[in-house]
Amino acid sequence: MSHDVIRAWLLERVAFYVEREPGEIDPDLKLVEIGLDSVFAMSLSGDIEDEFEVVVEPTVAWDYPTVNALAGYLREVVA
């Protein structure tokens, strides 16, 4: 799965949680600065596990704090 596909999926999920359009999300801005709080970050980790059939730590959104960083990490895990 390509980095772009993973990033697009992440942008949609993050946008859903912060109630914005995916195009409004800067993939290089820290998720916390976008408005993703700890509850939504935990939900996002569950979404990632469901979508990509991998196990990730609940802190994955803090360990990889931007959409681009998280997409890069997931690209390696999913490969």
Secondary structure, DSSP 8 states (H G I E B T S, - for coil): --HHHHHHHHHHHHHHHHTS-GGG--TTSBHHHHT--HHHHHHHHHHHHHHH-----TTHHHHS-BHHHHHHHHHHHH-
